[in-house]
Amino acid sequence: MPTDQRDARSPLKLLPFLRWWPRVTRETLRADALAALVGAVIVLPQGIAFATLAGMPPEYGLYAAMVPAVVAALFGSSWQLVSGPTNVISIFVFASLSPLAEPGSEHYIRLVLTLTLLTGMLQLAMGIARMGAVVNFISHTVVVSFTAGAACLIVTAQLPHFFGVPIPRGASFTAACYQFASRIGEIDPYISAVGLVTLGAALASRRLFPAIPYMIPAMVIGTATAMAIEAASGNGGTIVPTIGAVTGSLPPLTWPDLSPDAVRSMLPIAFAVTILALTEAVSIARSIAVKTGQRIDGNQEFIGQGLSNIAGSFFSAYACSGSFNRSGLNLEAGARTPLAAVFSALLLVVLLFAVAPLIAFLPYPVMAALLFLVAYGLVDARYILRVIRTNRQETVVMALTFSAALFADLEFAIYAGVLMSLLVYLTRTSRPLVLDVKPDPSPGSYHFTADSGMPDCPQLKMIRINGSLFFGAVDHVQHHLEEIDQSNAAQKHVLIAASGINFVDIAGAEMLAREALRRRALGGGLYFYRMKDAVRAVLRRGGQLHVIGEDNLFPVRTHPIATIYSRLDPEICRDCRVRIFRECQTRLPNGELRAPRHPGPD
C-alpha cells in the first residue's frame, strides 16, 4: 500500500487526539483547567454579543462555543486553538441571510443551521482532498480589508441599539447611514447614556485593569446604569430595552433545512464562509505555532473545523471558526493541550445554567457598546497604512475588497478580493525579471553579473531570466528577446543565464524552441547556461530540446563563451574595439591572431 494511503488510514490521522494524549499529566490537567475557567468566563459575554451580531437568539452564541469547540479541539491539529463564534463570521451570517428571512425567526435559524452544515461539509471535503494549502492564496491584505469592511458593518448594525434611532434591520451600509443621519434628532438620551457609560467603563477597564476581561465589568456597570435609569423614571415602563429571557439548557438537538431551495440558496454563501472560516482558523493556528514551536497540519485543521461545524449544525450552533481573542488568551493562560478547550465548553454549560436568568436584564445598548469595541479591534490601521505607503497594487486590492464589503454582498467581497490577489500575483509572475549580464571579470569565475559596468558585445547578447516561463510570461520574455534585434540587429546570438528559471510549461518551451529557430535563421543561435534539470527534462520530453540543440546547453562551472565565440562573425570581431571576452583579446573567432590593440581612446 502506498505511504500516503497508509498515513491517511493511520489512527493518528483518524483520531488525531491520540497524538497529544500521552502528554496529558496531572500538571497539564491543572494548567488546562485554569485556562478553561478563563476561557469560559470570556466566551460568556462574547457568545451573547456575537449571537446578537448574527441575528440569532443570545443563547445560540453560547451553544456555538460548546459542541463545536469540543469537536474542533479533538480533531484539529493545533493544541491551543479555541473554536467557536467569531465576530467576522457573525456579521457575515447576518448580512448574507437577513435579506432572506427575518433575523431571529424560526425560518432564519433553520437557514443558519443549513449554512453551518454545508460549510462543515465543504471544509471536511477540502481537508480529505488535502487542500490545506489553499488558504495560502488568500492574501493578508484581503483578510485585513475585508475585516475592516465588516467592522464598519458592525457599527452601522448597532447604531439603532446604541442611540435608540429606528433603522430597519438588514439595511445596507449606505441606507443605514442615511437613515441615521436623517433621524439624528430622534436619538434617545437614556439609551445613548447607557451605551456611553458602558463604552467608558470598557475603556477604563482595559486601561486600568488589563488582566480582567473588559467585557465583564462593562456589562455589569452598563446594566446597573440602565436599572438606575429605570428606577429613577418611576413610570413602571421600559425605557432601556433588554435582551430578554435566555434558555439555560444544554444545546438542543436541531435539524437543518435540507430542502432543495434552502440548499441552493445557502451553497454560494457556504463557499464564502468556508474560505473565511478556514483562513481565520489556519492563520490563528499558525501564529500560535510560531510561539509554541508546534507543527500545524493545515489539512487536519480543515478536517477538524469541518467536523465541528457539521456537529454544531445538529446542536443549535451557527458557523464557527478559530477565535483569535480566545485562542490567544488560552495560550497566555497556560493551556498545554486541547483539553483546555474541552474543559472550557463544559464549564460554559455550568455558567449558562447559573447566569441564564440574569442575561434577561442585559440592555441592548450595553451589547452595542461592546460590539463597537469589537469592531474597533478588527481594524488593523498600522497594516493598512503600511500597504498604502509601500505597495500600489496591494492598495488597489485592499480598496476594492473594502468597498465591496461595504457596498456589495460580503461573499462578493471575499471572491473579489481573492480574485484580485490572484490577478496581482499572476501579473507579477507573468513579468519575470530580465537583466543584461556580462561575464564576471574575476579570475577563475564562472558567473555572470549585472553590475560589471562592461559594454555589450556587438554580436552576443547575454541576459538572465529570473522567473518561471509559463503561458502568462511568454509574451513578456518574447518581447525582450525581440527588443534585442531592434536595439542591435548584429546581436544574432543570445546567451541566457537560466539558473533563475525554475519552471517551464508547454507554452514557454515552444517559445524557446521558436526563438532558437529564429536565431538560427538569422545566422546566430540561442544558448543556455546553468539550465535546471527539471526545465531540461520538460524540454526533452516535449521535443523542444532537439530543436534548441543539446550542444547549446552549458552546465554549471563551464565557460560557454569559449564555445560561442568560435561561432561569431570574425569580420565584425576584426574591427571591434570592445573586446570584453578573454577569448577575443588575442584571436579572432576563426583562430586568426588578432592585431594588438592601438593605444588611444576607443
Solvent accessible surface area in square Angstrom, and as a share of the most:
residue,aa,sasa,rsa
1,M,126,0.56
2,P,79,0.49
3,T,81,0.47
4,D,109,0.57
5,Q,83,0.37
6,R,120,0.44
7,D,66,0.34
8,A,55,0.42
9,R,156,0.57
10,S,33,0.21
11,P,86,0.54
12,L,70,0.35
13,K,52,0.22
14,L,113,0.56
15,L,73,0.36
16,P,8,0.05
17,F,46,0.19
18,L,69,0.34
19,R,128,0.47
20,W,4,0.02
21,W,135,0.47
22,P,105,0.66
23,R,121,0.44
24,V,32,0.19
25,T,71,0.41
26,R,196,0.71
27,E,102,0.46
28,T,8,0.05
29,L,70,0.35
30,R,136,0.50
31,A,22,0.17
32,D,0,0.00
33,A,46,0.35
34,L,109,0.54
35,A,1,0.01
36,A,1,0.01
37,L,90,0.45
38,V,55,0.31
39,G,17,0.16
40,A,0,0.00
41,V,49,0.28
42,I,19,0.10
43,V,5,0.03
44,L,30,0.15
45,P,4,0.02
46,Q,12,0.05
47,G,0,0.00
48,I,1,0.01
49,A,0,0.00
50,F,5,0.02
51,A,0,0.00
52,T,20,0.12
53,L,3,0.02
54,A,0,0.00
55,G,4,0.03
56,M,9,0.04
57,P,32,0.20
58,P,22,0.14
59,E,23,0.10
60,Y,27,0.10
61,G,0,0.00
62,L,0,0.00
63,Y,4,0.01
64,A,0,0.00
65,A,7,0.06
66,M,6,0.03
67,V,35,0.20
68,P,0,0.00
69,A,4,0.03
70,V,34,0.20
71,V,26,0.15
72,A,8,0.06
73,A,5,0.04
74,L,47,0.23
75,F,47,0.20
76,G,5,0.05
77,S,16,0.10
78,S,6,0.04
79,W,41,0.15
80,Q,11,0.05
81,L,13,0.06
82,V,17,0.10
83,S,3,0.02
84,G,0,0.00
85,P,0,0.00
86,T,6,0.04
87,N,17,0.09
88,V,6,0.03
89,I,0,0.00
90,S,0,0.00
91,I,2,0.01
92,F,0,0.00
93,V,0,0.00
94,F,24,0.10
95,A,36,0.28
96,S,12,0.08
97,L,0,0.00
98,S,15,0.10
99,P,101,0.63
100,L,87,0.43
101,A,14,0.11
102,E,111,0.50
103,P,11,0.07
104,G,35,0.34
105,S,36,0.23
106,E,136,0.61
107,H,99,0.44
108,Y,0,0.00
109,I,22,0.11
110,R,90,0.33
111,L,7,0.03
112,V,0,0.00
113,L,3,0.02
114,T,0,0.00
115,L,0,0.00
116,T,1,0.00
117,L,13,0.07
118,L,16,0.08
119,T,0,0.00
120,G,0,0.00
121,M,99,0.44
122,L,35,0.17
123,Q,0,0.00
124,L,39,0.19
125,A,56,0.43
126,M,32,0.14
127,G,2,0.02
128,I,119,0.61
129,A,63,0.49
130,R,151,0.55
131,M,86,0.39
132,G,4,0.04
133,A,60,0.46
134,V,51,0.29
135,V,12,0.07
136,N,91,0.46
137,F,114,0.47
138,I,22,0.11
139,S,30,0.19
140,H,103,0.46
141,T,3,0.02
142,V,4,0.02
143,V,35,0.20
144,V,9,0.05
145,S,1,0.01
146,F,2,0.01
147,T,17,0.10
148,A,5,0.04
149,G,0,0.00
150,A,0,0.00
151,A,3,0.02
152,C,40,0.24
153,L,22,0.11
154,I,0,0.00
155,V,54,0.31
156,T,13,0.08
157,A,30,0.23
158,Q,6,0.03
159,L,19,0.10
160,P,28,0.18
161,H,51,0.23
162,F,5,0.02
163,F,45,0.19
164,G,24,0.23
165,V,1,0.01
166,P,69,0.44
167,I,17,0.09
168,P,81,0.51
169,R,136,0.50
170,G,37,0.35
171,A,37,0.28
172,S,65,0.42
173,F,39,0.16
174,T,75,0.44
175,A,42,0.32
176,A,4,0.03
177,C,50,0.30
178,Y,154,0.58
179,Q,48,0.21
180,F,36,0.15
181,A,65,0.50
182,S,70,0.45
183,R,82,0.30
184,I,101,0.51
185,G,77,0.74
186,E,95,0.42
187,I,56,0.28
188,D,40,0.21
189,P,92,0.58
190,Y,112,0.42
191,I,16,0.08
192,S,11,0.07
193,A,38,0.30
194,V,0,0.00
195,G,0,0.00
196,L,103,0.51
197,V,59,0.34
198,T,0,0.00
199,L,40,0.20
200,G,37,0.36
201,A,14,0.11
202,A,0,0.00
203,L,86,0.43
204,A,46,0.35
205,S,8,0.05
206,R,93,0.34
207,R,206,0.75
208,L,117,0.58
209,F,115,0.48
210,P,107,0.67
211,A,102,0.79
212,I,86,0.44
213,P,35,0.22
214,Y,42,0.16
215,M,8,0.03
216,I,56,0.28
217,P,34,0.21
218,A,0,0.00
219,M,30,0.13
220,V,96,0.55
221,I,79,0.40
222,G,0,0.00
223,T,22,0.13
224,A,55,0.43
225,T,30,0.17
226,A,4,0.03
227,M,112,0.50
228,A,59,0.46
229,I,30,0.15
230,E,47,0.21
231,A,82,0.64
232,A,90,0.70
233,S,45,0.29
234,G,68,0.65
235,N,106,0.54
236,G,81,0.78
237,G,40,0.38
238,T,107,0.62
239,I,33,0.17
240,V,2,0.01
241,P,55,0.35
242,T,55,0.32
243,I,23,0.12
244,G,25,0.24
245,A,98,0.76
246,V,13,0.08
247,T,76,0.44
248,G,28,0.27
249,S,34,0.22
250,L,111,0.55
251,P,19,0.12
252,P,62,0.39
253,L,139,0.69
254,T,31,0.18
255,W,157,0.55
256,P,0,0.00
257,D,23,0.12
258,L,80,0.40
259,S,46,0.30
260,P,97,0.61
261,D,99,0.51
262,A,6,0.04
263,V,41,0.24
264,R,153,0.56
265,S,49,0.31
266,M,0,0.00
267,L,66,0.33
268,P,71,0.45
269,I,10,0.05
270,A,0,0.00
271,F,96,0.40
272,A,0,0.00
273,V,1,0.00
274,T,3,0.01
275,I,42,0.21
276,L,10,0.05
277,A,0,0.00
278,L,1,0.01
279,T,8,0.05
280,E,30,0.13
281,A,0,0.00
282,V,1,0.01
283,S,61,0.39
284,I,13,0.07
285,A,0,0.00
286,R,95,0.35
287,S,50,0.32
288,I,11,0.05
289,A,13,0.10
290,V,128,0.73
291,K,157,0.67
292,T,58,0.34
293,G,70,0.67
294,Q,33,0.15
295,R,201,0.73
296,I,28,0.14
297,D,31,0.16
298,G,12,0.12
299,N,25,0.13
300,Q,11,0.05
301,E,2,0.01
302,F,0,0.00
303,I,37,0.19
304,G,0,0.00
305,Q,0,0.00
306,G,0,0.00
307,L,51,0.25
308,S,0,0.00
309,N,0,0.00
310,I,37,0.19
311,A,24,0.19
312,G,0,0.00
313,S,0,0.00
314,F,54,0.23
315,F,70,0.29
316,S,0,0.00
317,A,0,0.00
318,Y,0,0.00
319,A,0,0.00
320,C,0,0.00
321,S,0,0.00
322,G,0,0.00
323,S,7,0.05
324,F,139,0.58
325,N,83,0.43
326,R,8,0.03
327,S,0,0.00
328,G,26,0.25
329,L,54,0.27
330,N,11,0.06
331,L,38,0.19
332,E,146,0.65
333,A,36,0.28
334,G,32,0.31
335,A,5,0.04
336,R,95,0.35
337,T,1,0.00
338,P,3,0.02
339,L,16,0.08
340,A,1,0.01
341,A,4,0.03
342,V,19,0.11
343,F,52,0.22
344,S,13,0.09
345,A,3,0.02
346,L,106,0.53
347,L,61,0.30
348,L,1,0.00
349,V,24,0.14
350,V,96,0.55
351,L,45,0.22
352,L,0,0.00
353,F,105,0.44
354,A,68,0.52
355,V,34,0.19
356,A,6,0.04
357,P,89,0.56
358,L,121,0.60
359,I,12,0.06
360,A,23,0.18
361,F,118,0.49
362,L,8,0.04
363,P,1,0.00
364,Y,61,0.23
365,P,0,0.00
366,V,0,0.00
367,M,1,0.00
368,A,0,0.00
369,A,0,0.00
370,L,0,0.00
371,L,0,0.00
372,F,32,0.13
373,L,12,0.06
374,V,13,0.08
375,A,2,0.01
376,Y,155,0.59
377,G,58,0.56
378,L,29,0.15
379,V,61,0.35
380,D,59,0.31
381,A,55,0.43
382,R,195,0.71
383,Y,43,0.16
384,I,34,0.17
385,L,95,0.47
386,R,119,0.44
387,V,11,0.06
388,I,93,0.47
389,R,175,0.64
390,T,104,0.60
391,N,49,0.25
392,R,208,0.76
393,Q,73,0.33
394,E,30,0.13
395,T,34,0.20
396,V,78,0.45
397,V,1,0.00
398,M,13,0.06
399,A,56,0.43
400,L,66,0.33
401,T,0,0.00
402,F,65,0.27
403,S,46,0.30
404,A,8,0.06
405,A,1,0.01
406,L,15,0.07
407,F,126,0.53
408,A,46,0.36
409,D,90,0.47
410,L,4,0.02
411,E,30,0.14
412,F,108,0.45
413,A,0,0.00
414,I,6,0.03
415,Y,81,0.31
416,A,10,0.08
417,G,0,0.00
418,V,24,0.14
419,L,105,0.52
420,M,43,0.19
421,S,14,0.09
422,L,60,0.30
423,L,87,0.43
424,V,14,0.08
425,Y,117,0.44
426,L,81,0.41
427,T,60,0.35
428,R,110,0.40
429,T,43,0.25
430,S,22,0.14
431,R,149,0.55
432,P,7,0.04
433,L,101,0.50
434,V,24,0.14
435,L,56,0.28
436,D,73,0.38
437,V,1,0.00
438,K,18,0.08
439,P,25,0.16
440,D,33,0.17
441,P,88,0.55
442,S,53,0.34
443,P,133,0.84
444,G,60,0.58
445,S,20,0.13
446,Y,61,0.23
447,H,110,0.49
448,F,15,0.06
449,T,30,0.17
450,A,55,0.43
451,D,124,0.64
452,S,35,0.22
453,G,79,0.76
454,M,48,0.21
455,P,74,0.46
456,D,52,0.27
457,C,9,0.05
458,P,37,0.23
459,Q,7,0.03
460,L,1,0.00
461,K,22,0.09
462,M,3,0.01
463,I,4,0.02
464,R,48,0.18
465,I,0,0.00
466,N,57,0.29
467,G,21,0.21
468,S,34,0.22
469,L,0,0.00
470,F,26,0.11
471,F,147,0.61
472,G,29,0.28
473,A,0,0.00
474,V,22,0.12
475,D,114,0.59
476,H,29,0.13
477,V,1,0.00
478,Q,34,0.15
479,H,96,0.43
480,H,54,0.24
481,L,0,0.00
482,E,70,0.31
483,E,66,0.30
484,I,11,0.06
485,D,35,0.18
486,Q,145,0.64
487,S,97,0.63
488,N,51,0.26
489,A,78,0.60
490,A,36,0.28
491,Q,6,0.02
492,K,79,0.33
493,H,12,0.05
494,V,0,0.00
495,L,2,0.01
496,I,0,0.00
497,A,7,0.05
498,A,0,0.00
499,S,35,0.23
500,G,19,0.18
501,I,2,0.01
502,N,92,0.47
503,F,105,0.44
504,V,2,0.01
505,D,29,0.15
506,I,113,0.57
507,A,37,0.29
508,G,0,0.00
509,A,0,0.00
510,E,70,0.31
511,M,0,0.00
512,L,1,0.01
513,A,8,0.06
514,R,131,0.48
515,E,1,0.00
516,A,2,0.01
517,L,93,0.46
518,R,77,0.28
519,R,0,0.00
520,R,114,0.42
521,A,91,0.71
522,L,78,0.39
523,G,56,0.54
524,G,13,0.12
525,G,7,0.06
526,L,2,0.01
527,Y,4,0.01
528,F,0,0.00
529,Y,5,0.02
530,R,85,0.31
531,M,13,0.06
532,K,81,0.34
533,D,117,0.61
534,A,67,0.52
535,V,1,0.01
536,R,49,0.18
537,A,32,0.25
538,V,31,0.18
539,L,0,0.00
540,R,124,0.45
541,R,182,0.66
542,G,40,0.39
543,G,36,0.35
544,Q,8,0.03
545,L,4,0.02
546,H,161,0.72
547,V,42,0.24
548,I,0,0.00
549,G,15,0.15
550,E,91,0.41
551,D,95,0.49
552,N,15,0.08
553,L,12,0.06
554,F,20,0.08
555,P,72,0.45
556,V,81,0.47
557,R,166,0.61
558,T,45,0.26
559,H,71,0.32
560,P,3,0.02
561,I,12,0.06
562,A,54,0.42
563,T,54,0.32
564,I,0,0.00
565,Y,14,0.05
566,S,70,0.45
567,R,91,0.33
568,L,7,0.03
569,D,62,0.32
570,P,35,0.22
571,E,104,0.47
572,I,69,0.35
573,C,10,0.06
574,R,100,0.37
575,D,119,0.61
576,C,22,0.13
577,R,97,0.36
578,V,51,0.29
579,R,28,0.10
580,I,23,0.12
581,F,8,0.03
582,R,139,0.51
583,E,51,0.23
584,C,8,0.05
585,Q,80,0.36
586,T,87,0.50
587,R,118,0.43
588,L,6,0.03
589,P,14,0.09
590,N,90,0.46
591,G,37,0.36
592,E,76,0.34
593,L,123,0.61
594,R,25,0.09
595,A,67,0.52
596,P,116,0.73
597,R,98,0.36
598,H,129,0.58
599,P,129,0.81
600,G,51,0.49
601,P,132,0.83
602,D,119,0.61
